[in-house]
Amino acid sequence: MQIHHLPYADPGEPDVRSGTRFLLWLGRNQLGGQVKSLLWGLLLHLGIAGSPLGVGLAVQAVIDRSGGDLARAGALLAVLGAAIAVGDTMMHRTAVTNWITAAARVQQLLARKSAELGSLLNRRVAAGEVVAVSTGDVEKIGWFVETLSRFAAAATTLVLVCVGLVVYQPALGVVVAAGVPVLALAALPLLPRATRRADVQREKAGRATELASDTVAGLRVLRGIGGEDLFLGRYREASQQVREAAVHSARMWALIAAVQVLLPGLLLVVVVVYGAGLALEGRVTVGELVTVYGAVALAHHPLRNFEEIAMAYSFSRPSAKRAAGVLALTRTTATGPAAAGEPPVGETPAGDLPAGPLPAGEAPAGGPPGGDLYDPVTGLLAPAGLFTAVVCGDPDAAGRLADRLGGHPPGEPEAHVSVLLGGTPLDELPLGTARTAVLVQDKDPVLLSGTLRELLDVPSSGRVTPGDALAAARCGDVLDALAQASADPGGDPMNTRITERGRSLSGGQRQRLALARSLVTDPEVLVLDEPTSAVDSHTEARVAAGVRELRTGRTTVVLASSPLLLDLADRVVFVRDGRAVAVGTHRELLAAEERYRAVVTRETEEDTLVDIGEPA
């Protein structure tokens, strides 16, 4: 795999049982690149390791006054120099390719998982953790994958050097062969402590990143309540903890590096002293002593890869564990029967559905997704083509219900029961098909940076134009404001740039632009969670009327408690304690359901008792 071939057509199915298994899976998928890097690494290291042989032959040739041997030694050094140059260049090229392609694979896997989970991702994993995994962790994982081949080349070279020295000069070669494994493994006792310190550093860095992310996201609110200094102090404290942990970790790695310098130096002293004695006794020649000395002196080059692989693994293992944890998340699928019990008062599933909830997976035969939307958990039914309003009373419960209606169960036990669309469980549909059929806009939609034209350029049926959607969402004042802020000579609001998360707009303006974006998509079923909570009553009534008119003949579900919006709905479903307990029009429920009236009119329990004739 080359960089210009990215992105991958299919990044594969990762082994996410543990961080180590995930790293090994990445290494196996980079096998071709690893082999290339290994071969080029061998060329480099063997060229370096062979250089002392050429120098030793040249020294001995001078001593022997042999011009032919000196010429041959010179030619050998030239060949080895060329091998070092080519090997170093190509190993670096292939190693960086392995790094980039491995990081790209992980990023594609994370992007695919993010698209699969949607809004569930930041409910299951902290936003700062997601940022850390997709940035710093990806780099560390790529670093380890890249280091594997270079480490393998270095280890192979050391084995070949030891064997070669034993054959070349047994007396000195045995000493080197006994000492090199000690040098290579000397840092092992220190690695567990270094790894623990690295884990602590990474954990504290993740917390600091999460705190920074949350602070930036809530900066406007913090300024409003004067909390900037408080959160700045908290971040400063977290940053100092990261610094202290980094220094603590660096000390251990400095000790490991010192060991990697000290022990080869000691081995070099032993070789020189012992070799000098052998040379005085005539058991080795000067050239052989120079060769062995040079081989030991240059052994630090491949030995550095042992330190690097240890460091790379220590930093990448927790990163891989976090990435595997994110990649292991799945959408809850239909695995059990629907919630038992009879449909709530006034609810009868329409079409071919029997009276009562269907067990998941027993959908009636039918065509493509379409028809009534039915939630077996609450008993909520949204007939096809109608404007259905849902009143929950509990905003959190409304949010969880909206997620479940969109096929994104929040994770509670009853979430194993799939919502049915036209009798077909959403969990059994391909993800793309399910999202095309049902679109959920939560109560805090996000606007990405870009122009208004880019904001509204979303996958859609093509039946609703951006102009129609903006008109239905009553965005006239928003367009005027954008036109005034436009750098375009014509003042075209569609070309005006919107800042990240729409921070330059008011809450009501952001909410209406997000609603227009949802209307443009024109899904089979549109689920809106409190779409007008940030606008005034007059605008709310106009927005509700515009949505109802534009969505005529399409299924629309709105979770809200505003009387202005509820009065325009074809039917209203009252959900209490997780079950749909009443169905009717807004005015019918006001007259017949005290609990509904209490939620919609914000009456207290005392007011309700007085209204129904009981003593307060």
C-alpha positions as CSV (number, residue, x, y, z in Angstrom):
1,M,0.0,0.0,0.0
2,Q,1.4,3.3,-1.1
3,I,0.4,6.8,0.2
4,H,-1.0,7.8,-3.1
5,H,-3.4,4.8,-2.9
6,L,-5.1,6.2,0.2
7,P,-7.8,6.1,1.4
8,Y,-8.4,2.4,1.7
9,A,-11.4,1.1,-0.2
10,D,-12.0,-1.0,2.9
11,P,-9.9,-0.6,6.1
12,G,-11.0,-4.1,7.2
13,E,-12.5,-5.4,10.4
14,P,-10.1,-4.8,13.3
15,D,-9.3,-7.2,16.2
16,V,-10.5,-5.0,19.1
17,R,-10.3,-7.6,21.9
18,S,-7.3,-5.8,23.4
19,G,-4.9,-3.0,22.5
20,T,-2.1,-5.5,21.8
21,R,-4.3,-7.6,19.5
22,F,-5.2,-4.4,17.7
23,L,-1.6,-3.5,17.2
24,L,-0.8,-7.0,15.9
25,W,-3.8,-6.8,13.5
26,L,-2.5,-3.6,12.1
27,G,1.0,-5.1,11.7
28,R,-0.4,-8.1,9.8
29,N,-2.3,-5.8,7.5
30,Q,0.9,-3.9,6.7
31,L,2.8,-7.1,6.0
32,G,4.0,-6.1,2.5
33,G,5.3,-2.7,3.7
34,Q,6.9,-4.3,6.8
35,V,8.8,-6.8,4.7
36,K,10.1,-4.0,2.4
37,S,11.2,-1.9,5.4
38,L,12.8,-5.0,6.9
39,L,14.8,-5.8,3.8
40,W,16.0,-2.2,3.4
41,G,16.8,-2.0,7.1
42,L,18.9,-5.1,6.8
43,L,20.8,-3.5,3.9
44,L,21.5,-0.4,6.0
45,H,22.5,-2.2,9.2
46,L,24.6,-4.8,7.5
47,G,26.3,-2.1,5.6
48,I,27.1,-0.3,8.9
49,A,28.1,-3.6,10.6
50,G,30.4,-4.5,7.7
51,S,32.3,-1.2,7.6
52,P,34.6,-2.3,10.5
53,L,35.6,-5.3,8.4
54,G,36.6,-3.0,5.5
55,V,38.6,-0.8,7.9
56,G,40.3,-3.7,9.6
57,L,41.3,-5.2,6.2
58,A,42.6,-1.8,5.2
59,V,44.7,-1.4,8.4
60,Q,46.1,-4.9,8.0
61,A,46.9,-4.2,4.3
62,V,48.9,-1.2,5.4
63,I,50.7,-3.2,8.0
64,D,51.4,-6.0,5.5
65,R,52.3,-3.3,2.8
66,S,49.9,-5.0,0.4
67,G,48.6,-2.7,-2.3
68,G,46.1,-5.3,-3.7
69,D,44.6,-5.9,-0.3
70,L,44.3,-2.2,0.3
71,A,42.5,-1.7,-3.0
72,R,40.1,-4.6,-2.2
73,A,39.4,-3.1,1.2
74,G,38.8,0.3,-0.4
75,A,36.3,-1.3,-2.9
76,L,34.5,-3.1,-0.1
77,L,34.2,0.2,1.9
78,A,32.8,1.9,-1.3
79,V,30.2,-0.9,-1.8
80,L,29.3,-0.7,1.9
81,G,29.0,3.1,1.7
82,A,26.6,2.8,-1.2
83,A,24.6,0.1,0.6
84,I,24.3,2.4,3.7
85,A,23.2,5.3,1.6
86,V,20.5,3.4,-0.4
87,G,19.4,1.3,2.6
88,D,19.0,4.4,4.8
89,T,17.0,6.3,2.2
90,M,14.7,3.5,1.2
91,M,14.2,2.3,4.8
92,H,13.2,5.7,5.8
93,R,10.8,6.0,2.9
94,T,9.2,2.6,3.5
95,A,9.0,3.1,7.3
96,V,7.3,6.5,6.9
97,T,4.9,4.9,4.4
98,N,4.1,2.3,7.0
99,W,3.5,4.9,9.6
100,I,1.2,7.0,7.5
101,T,-0.8,4.2,6.0
102,A,-1.3,2.6,9.5
103,A,-2.4,5.9,10.9
104,A,-4.7,6.4,7.9
105,R,-6.3,3.0,8.4
106,V,-7.0,3.7,12.1
107,Q,-8.5,7.1,11.2
108,Q,-10.7,5.5,8.6
109,L,-11.8,2.9,11.1
110,L,-12.6,5.7,13.6
111,A,-14.4,7.8,11.0
112,R,-16.5,4.7,10.0
113,K,-17.4,4.0,13.6
114,S,-18.3,7.6,14.2
115,A,-20.6,7.6,11.2
116,E,-22.1,4.3,12.4
117,L,-22.8,5.5,16.0
118,G,-23.7,9.0,15.2
119,S,-24.9,11.0,18.3
120,L,-24.4,7.9,20.4
121,L,-20.6,8.2,20.3
122,N,-20.3,11.2,22.5
123,R,-22.8,9.7,24.9
124,R,-20.7,6.6,25.4
125,V,-17.2,8.2,25.1
126,A,-16.2,11.6,26.4
127,A,-15.6,14.2,23.7
128,G,-12.1,14.8,24.9
129,E,-11.3,11.1,24.7
130,V,-12.6,11.0,21.1
131,V,-10.3,13.9,20.2
132,A,-7.3,12.3,21.9
133,V,-7.9,9.0,20.1
134,S,-8.3,10.5,16.7
135,T,-5.2,12.7,17.0
136,G,-2.4,11.8,19.4
137,D,-3.3,8.2,19.8
138,V,-3.4,7.6,16.0
139,E,0.2,9.0,15.7
140,K,1.5,6.7,18.5
141,I,-0.1,3.7,17.0
142,G,1.4,4.5,13.6
143,W,4.8,5.0,15.3
144,F,4.7,1.5,16.8
145,V,3.7,-0.1,13.5
146,E,6.5,1.7,11.7
147,T,9.1,0.7,14.4
148,L,8.3,-3.0,14.1
149,S,10.2,-3.5,10.8
150,R,13.2,-1.4,11.9
151,F,13.4,-3.3,15.1
152,A,13.3,-6.7,13.3
153,A,16.1,-5.5,11.0
154,A,18.2,-4.4,13.9
155,A,17.7,-7.6,15.9
156,T,18.5,-9.7,12.8
157,T,21.6,-7.7,12.2
158,L,22.9,-8.1,15.8
159,V,22.4,-11.9,15.5
160,L,24.3,-12.0,12.2
161,V,27.1,-9.8,13.6
162,C,27.6,-12.0,16.6
163,V,27.6,-15.2,14.5
164,G,30.0,-13.5,12.0
165,L,32.4,-12.3,14.8
166,V,32.5,-15.8,16.3
167,V,33.4,-17.3,12.9
168,Y,35.8,-14.4,12.0
169,Q,37.7,-14.3,15.3
170,P,36.4,-16.8,17.9
171,A,38.4,-15.5,20.9
172,L,36.9,-12.0,20.7
173,G,33.7,-13.1,19.0
174,V,32.6,-15.2,22.0
175,V,33.0,-12.2,24.3
176,V,30.9,-10.0,22.0
177,A,28.3,-12.8,21.5
178,A,27.9,-13.1,25.2
179,G,27.7,-9.3,25.8
180,V,25.3,-8.2,23.1
181,P,22.2,-10.1,24.4
182,V,22.9,-8.5,27.8
183,L,23.0,-5.1,26.2
184,A,19.8,-5.8,24.3
185,L,17.8,-7.0,27.3
186,A,19.3,-4.8,30.0
187,A,16.4,-2.3,29.8
188,L,13.7,-4.9,30.3
189,P,13.5,-4.7,34.1
190,L,13.0,-0.9,33.8
191,L,10.2,-1.1,31.2
192,P,7.2,-1.9,33.5
193,R,7.8,1.2,35.6
194,A,8.5,3.3,32.5
195,T,5.2,2.0,31.0
196,R,3.2,2.8,34.1
197,R,4.6,6.3,34.2
198,A,3.8,6.7,30.5
199,D,0.2,5.5,31.2
200,V,-0.2,8.0,34.0
201,Q,1.1,10.8,31.7
202,R,-1.3,9.8,28.9
203,E,-4.3,9.6,31.3
204,K,-3.6,13.1,32.7
205,A,-3.1,14.4,29.2
206,G,-6.5,12.9,28.1
207,R,-8.2,14.6,31.1
208,A,-6.6,17.9,30.2
209,T,-7.7,17.6,26.6
210,E,-11.2,16.7,27.7
211,L,-11.3,19.7,30.0
212,A,-10.1,22.0,27.3
213,S,-12.6,20.7,24.8
214,D,-15.5,21.1,27.2
215,T,-14.3,24.6,28.2
216,V,-14.1,25.8,24.6
217,A,-17.5,24.3,23.8
218,G,-19.1,26.2,26.7
219,L,-17.0,29.4,26.4
220,R,-20.0,31.6,25.8
221,V,-21.8,30.3,28.8
222,L,-18.7,30.6,30.9
223,R,-18.4,34.3,29.9
224,G,-22.0,34.8,30.7
225,I,-21.6,33.7,34.3
226,G,-18.1,35.0,34.8
227,G,-16.6,31.5,35.1
228,E,-13.6,32.0,32.7
229,D,-11.0,32.4,35.5
230,L,-12.4,29.4,37.4
231,F,-12.0,27.1,34.4
232,L,-8.7,28.7,33.4
233,G,-7.4,27.8,36.8
234,R,-8.7,24.3,36.5
235,Y,-7.0,23.9,33.2
236,R,-3.8,25.4,34.5
237,E,-3.8,22.9,37.3
238,A,-4.5,20.0,34.9
239,S,-1.7,21.2,32.6
240,Q,0.8,21.3,35.5
241,Q,-0.2,17.7,36.4
242,V,0.5,16.7,32.8
243,R,3.9,18.5,33.0
244,E,4.8,16.8,36.2
245,A,3.8,13.4,34.9
246,A,5.8,14.0,31.7
247,V,8.9,14.9,33.6
248,H,8.4,11.8,35.9
249,S,8.1,9.6,32.8
250,A,11.1,11.3,31.0
251,R,13.3,10.5,34.0
252,M,12.7,6.8,33.6
253,W,13.3,6.9,29.8
254,A,16.5,8.9,30.4
255,L,17.7,6.2,32.7
256,I,16.9,3.6,30.0
257,A,18.8,5.7,27.5
258,A,21.8,5.9,29.9
259,V,21.8,2.2,30.3
260,Q,21.9,1.8,26.5
261,V,25.0,4.1,26.4
262,L,26.8,2.8,29.5
263,L,26.7,-0.9,28.9
264,P,28.0,-0.8,25.3
265,G,30.8,1.4,26.6
266,L,31.7,-1.2,29.2
267,L,31.6,-3.9,26.6
268,L,33.8,-1.9,24.4
269,V,36.4,-1.4,27.2
270,V,36.3,-5.2,27.9
271,V,36.9,-5.9,24.2
272,V,39.8,-3.5,23.9
273,V,41.5,-4.6,27.1
274,Y,41.0,-8.3,26.3
275,G,41.8,-7.8,22.6
276,A,45.0,-5.9,23.3
277,G,46.2,-8.7,25.5
278,L,45.5,-11.2,22.7
279,A,47.2,-9.0,20.2
280,L,50.4,-8.8,22.4
281,E,50.3,-12.6,22.6
282,G,50.0,-12.8,18.8
283,R,46.7,-14.6,18.9
284,V,44.9,-11.9,16.9
285,T,46.2,-9.5,14.3
286,V,45.8,-5.7,14.6
287,G,43.4,-5.7,11.7
288,E,41.2,-8.3,13.5
289,L,41.2,-6.3,16.7
290,V,40.2,-3.1,14.8
291,T,37.4,-5.0,13.1
292,V,36.0,-6.4,16.3
293,Y,36.4,-3.0,18.0
294,G,34.6,-1.2,15.2
295,A,31.8,-3.8,15.2
296,V,31.2,-3.3,18.9
297,A,31.4,0.5,18.6
298,L,28.8,0.5,15.9
299,A,26.5,-1.9,17.7
300,H,24.9,1.0,19.4
301,H,23.1,1.9,16.2
302,P,20.9,-1.3,16.0
303,L,20.7,-1.3,19.8
304,R,18.9,2.0,19.8
305,N,16.0,0.3,18.0
306,F,15.5,-1.9,21.1
307,E,15.0,1.2,23.2
308,E,12.8,2.8,20.6
309,I,10.5,-0.3,20.2
310,A,10.2,-0.5,24.0
311,M,9.2,3.2,24.1
312,A,6.9,2.9,21.1
313,Y,5.1,-0.1,22.6
314,S,4.8,1.6,26.0
315,F,3.1,4.7,24.5
316,S,1.1,2.9,21.8
317,R,-0.4,0.1,23.9
318,P,-2.6,2.4,25.9
319,S,-3.4,4.4,22.8
320,A,-4.3,1.2,21.0
321,K,-6.4,0.1,23.9
322,R,-8.4,3.4,23.8
323,A,-8.8,3.1,20.0
324,A,-10.0,-0.5,20.3
325,G,-12.4,0.5,23.0
326,V,-14.0,3.1,20.6
327,L,-14.0,0.7,17.7
328,A,-15.6,-2.1,19.8
329,L,-18.7,0.1,20.4
330,T,-21.7,-1.2,18.4
331,R,-25.3,-0.1,17.7
332,T,-27.7,-2.0,19.9
333,T,-29.4,-4.6,17.7
334,A,-32.8,-6.3,18.1
335,T,-31.9,-9.3,20.2
336,G,-35.0,-10.0,22.3
337,P,-38.8,-9.7,22.2
338,A,-40.6,-6.4,22.5
339,A,-41.7,-5.1,25.8
340,A,-44.7,-7.1,27.0
341,G,-48.1,-5.5,27.6
342,E,-51.1,-4.1,25.8
343,P,-51.0,-1.0,23.7
344,P,-51.8,2.1,25.6
345,V,-55.2,3.8,25.6
346,G,-56.2,4.8,22.1
347,E,-53.2,3.2,20.4
348,T,-53.7,0.6,17.7
349,P,-50.8,0.0,15.3
350,A,-51.9,0.8,11.8
351,G,-51.6,-1.1,8.5
352,D,-50.7,-4.7,8.7
353,L,-49.4,-4.6,12.2
354,P,-51.4,-6.6,14.8
355,A,-52.9,-4.9,17.8
356,G,-50.0,-4.9,20.3
357,P,-46.2,-4.7,20.0
358,L,-44.5,-7.0,17.5
359,P,-41.6,-9.1,18.7
360,A,-38.4,-7.8,17.1
361,G,-37.6,-9.5,13.9
362,E,-41.2,-10.6,13.1
363,A,-42.0,-7.8,10.7
364,P,-44.7,-8.4,8.1
365,A,-43.7,-8.8,4.5
366,G,-43.5,-5.6,2.7
367,G,-41.6,-3.4,0.3
368,P,-39.0,-0.7,1.0
369,P,-39.0,1.2,4.3
370,G,-42.1,3.3,4.7
371,G,-45.4,3.5,6.6
372,D,-46.2,3.9,10.3
373,L,-43.4,4.4,12.8
374,Y,-44.0,2.3,15.9
375,D,-42.0,2.0,19.1
376,P,-42.9,-1.2,21.0
377,V,-41.2,0.0,24.2
378,T,-43.5,3.0,24.7
379,G,-46.3,1.9,22.5
380,L,-45.9,5.2,20.5
381,L,-47.4,5.1,17.0
382,A,-46.8,7.8,14.4
383,P,-49.1,7.1,11.4
384,A,-47.6,7.6,8.0
385,G,-48.1,11.0,6.5
386,L,-49.3,12.7,9.7
387,F,-47.9,15.4,12.0
388,T,-47.6,13.7,15.4
389,A,-46.6,15.5,18.5
390,V,-45.2,13.7,21.6
391,V,-45.4,15.2,25.1
392,C,-43.1,13.5,27.7
393,G,-42.8,16.0,30.5
394,D,-39.2,14.9,31.1
395,P,-36.8,16.4,28.6
396,D,-34.2,13.7,29.2
397,A,-36.8,11.0,28.5
398,A,-37.8,12.9,25.4
399,G,-34.2,12.9,24.2
400,R,-33.9,9.1,24.8
401,L,-37.1,8.5,22.9
402,A,-36.0,10.6,20.0
403,D,-32.7,8.6,19.8
404,R,-34.6,5.3,19.9
405,L,-37.0,6.4,17.1
406,G,-34.0,7.1,15.0
407,G,-32.5,3.7,15.5
408,H,-30.0,4.9,18.0
409,P,-30.9,3.3,21.3
410,P,-29.4,5.0,24.3
411,G,-28.3,1.8,26.0
412,E,-31.0,1.0,28.5
413,P,-32.2,-2.7,28.7
414,E,-35.4,-2.0,26.8
415,A,-33.3,-0.5,23.9
416,H,-32.8,-4.1,22.6
417,V,-36.3,-3.8,21.1
418,S,-36.2,-2.2,17.7
419,V,-38.4,0.5,16.5
420,L,-40.6,-0.6,13.5
421,L,-41.0,1.4,10.3
422,G,-43.8,-0.1,8.2
423,G,-43.4,-3.3,10.2
424,T,-39.7,-3.5,9.5
425,P,-37.3,-3.3,12.4
426,L,-34.9,-0.4,11.9
427,D,-32.1,-2.5,13.3
428,E,-32.4,-5.0,10.5
429,L,-32.0,-2.4,7.8
430,P,-28.6,-1.4,6.5
431,L,-27.4,1.7,8.3
432,G,-27.5,3.9,5.3
433,T,-31.1,2.9,4.5
434,A,-32.2,3.4,8.1
435,R,-30.8,6.9,8.2
436,T,-32.3,7.8,4.8
437,A,-35.7,6.7,6.1
438,V,-35.6,8.3,9.6
439,L,-33.8,11.5,10.5
440,V,-33.5,12.8,14.1
441,Q,-32.7,16.4,15.0
442,D,-31.8,16.6,18.6
443,K,-32.4,19.6,20.8
444,D,-28.9,20.9,20.5
445,P,-28.0,20.5,16.8
446,V,-24.5,21.4,15.6
447,L,-23.7,23.7,12.8
448,L,-20.3,23.1,11.1
449,S,-18.2,26.0,9.8
450,G,-18.7,27.0,6.2
451,T,-21.0,29.0,4.1
452,L,-24.8,28.8,4.3
453,R,-24.9,27.1,0.9
454,E,-22.5,24.5,2.2
455,L,-24.5,24.0,5.3
456,L,-27.6,23.2,3.3
457,D,-25.7,21.0,0.8
458,V,-26.7,17.7,2.4
459,P,-27.9,14.4,1.0
460,S,-31.6,14.8,0.2
461,S,-34.5,13.6,-1.9
462,G,-34.4,16.7,-4.1
463,R,-38.0,17.5,-3.5
464,V,-37.3,20.3,-1.0
465,T,-35.2,23.2,-2.1
466,P,-33.0,25.2,0.3
467,G,-35.2,28.2,-0.3
468,D,-38.3,26.3,0.7
469,A,-36.7,24.9,3.8
470,L,-35.4,28.3,4.9
471,A,-38.9,29.8,4.4
472,A,-40.6,27.0,6.3
473,A,-38.1,27.5,9.2
474,R,-38.8,31.2,9.1
475,C,-35.2,32.2,8.6
476,G,-35.9,35.6,6.9
477,D,-34.2,37.6,9.7
478,V,-31.2,35.1,9.7
479,L,-30.8,35.7,5.9
480,D,-30.9,39.4,6.4
481,A,-28.2,39.3,9.1
482,L,-26.0,37.0,6.9
483,A,-26.5,39.3,3.9
484,Q,-25.3,42.3,6.0
485,A,-22.3,40.3,7.2
486,S,-21.5,39.0,3.7
487,A,-18.2,39.9,2.0
488,D,-19.9,39.2,-1.4
489,P,-20.5,42.4,-3.4
490,G,-24.1,41.3,-3.9
491,G,-24.7,40.5,-0.3
492,D,-25.7,37.0,-1.0
493,P,-26.4,35.3,2.3
494,M,-25.9,31.9,0.8
495,N,-22.2,32.8,0.4
496,T,-21.8,34.2,3.9
497,R,-19.5,32.1,6.1
498,I,-20.9,30.7,9.3
499,T,-18.4,30.3,12.2
500,E,-17.9,27.0,14.0
501,R,-21.0,25.8,15.7
502,G,-22.7,29.0,14.5
503,R,-21.2,31.0,17.4
504,S,-21.8,34.2,15.6
505,L,-25.6,33.6,15.6
506,S,-28.1,33.6,18.4
507,G,-29.5,30.4,19.8
508,G,-32.8,30.8,18.0
509,Q,-31.1,31.6,14.7
510,R,-28.9,28.5,15.0
511,Q,-31.9,26.4,15.8
512,R,-33.9,27.5,12.8
513,L,-30.9,27.0,10.4
514,A,-30.5,23.5,11.8
515,L,-34.2,22.9,11.2
516,A,-33.9,24.1,7.6
517,R,-31.0,21.7,7.1
518,S,-33.2,18.8,8.4
519,L,-36.1,19.9,6.2
520,V,-33.9,20.0,3.1
521,T,-33.1,16.3,3.5
522,D,-36.9,15.4,3.2
523,P,-36.7,12.0,4.9
524,E,-39.5,9.5,5.1
525,V,-39.8,10.2,8.8
526,L,-38.5,13.4,10.5
527,V,-38.1,13.4,14.3
528,L,-37.6,16.8,15.9
529,D,-36.7,17.2,19.6
530,E,-37.8,20.6,20.9
531,P,-37.1,22.3,17.5
532,T,-38.4,25.7,18.7
533,S,-37.2,25.9,22.3
534,A,-34.9,28.9,21.7
535,V,-37.4,31.2,19.8
536,D,-40.2,33.5,21.0
537,S,-43.8,32.5,20.9
538,H,-44.7,34.5,17.8
539,T,-41.8,32.9,15.8
540,E,-42.6,29.5,17.2
541,A,-46.1,29.5,15.9
542,R,-44.9,30.6,12.4
543,V,-42.2,27.9,12.4
544,A,-44.7,25.2,13.4
545,A,-47.1,26.2,10.7
546,G,-44.3,26.3,8.1
547,V,-43.0,22.8,9.1
548,R,-46.5,21.4,9.0
549,E,-47.2,22.9,5.5
550,L,-43.9,21.7,4.1
551,R,-44.2,18.2,5.5
552,T,-47.7,17.6,4.3
553,G,-48.0,14.0,3.3
554,R,-44.8,13.0,5.1
555,T,-44.4,11.5,8.6
556,T,-43.3,14.1,11.2
557,V,-42.8,13.5,14.9
558,V,-42.1,16.4,17.2
559,L,-41.2,16.0,20.8
560,A,-42.3,19.2,22.5
561,S,-44.6,20.7,25.2
562,S,-45.4,24.0,23.6
563,P,-49.2,24.6,23.2
564,L,-48.6,26.6,20.1
565,L,-46.9,23.7,18.4
566,L,-49.2,21.0,19.8
567,D,-52.3,22.7,18.6
568,L,-51.1,22.3,15.0
569,A,-50.4,18.6,15.3
570,D,-52.8,16.0,13.7
571,R,-52.5,13.9,16.8
572,V,-50.8,14.2,20.2
573,V,-49.4,11.3,22.2
574,F,-48.8,11.7,25.9
575,V,-46.0,9.6,27.3
576,R,-45.7,9.1,31.0
577,D,-43.3,6.8,32.9
578,G,-42.0,5.4,29.6
579,R,-45.4,4.4,28.2
580,A,-47.9,6.2,25.9
581,V,-51.0,6.7,28.1
582,A,-53.2,8.9,26.0
583,V,-53.8,9.9,22.4
584,G,-55.9,12.6,20.8
585,T,-55.8,16.2,19.6
586,H,-54.3,18.9,21.8
587,R,-57.6,20.3,22.8
588,E,-59.1,16.8,23.5
589,L,-56.3,15.9,25.9
590,L,-56.5,19.3,27.6
591,A,-60.1,18.5,28.4
592,A,-59.7,14.9,29.3
593,E,-56.2,14.4,30.8
594,E,-55.3,16.3,34.0
595,R,-51.7,15.0,33.9
596,Y,-51.3,16.2,30.3
597,R,-52.7,19.6,31.1
598,A,-50.3,19.9,34.0
599,V,-47.3,19.2,31.8
600,V,-48.5,21.5,28.9
601,T,-49.8,24.4,31.0
602,R,-47.0,24.1,33.7
603,E,-49.7,23.7,36.4
604,T,-48.5,22.6,39.8
605,E,-50.0,19.5,41.5
606,E,-52.0,21.9,43.8
607,D,-53.5,23.7,40.8
608,T,-54.5,20.4,39.2
609,L,-56.3,19.2,42.4
610,V,-58.3,22.4,42.5
611,D,-59.2,22.2,38.8
612,I,-60.7,18.7,39.2
613,G,-62.7,19.7,42.3
614,E,-60.6,18.2,45.1
615,P,-59.4,20.2,48.1
616,A,-56.0,21.8,47.7
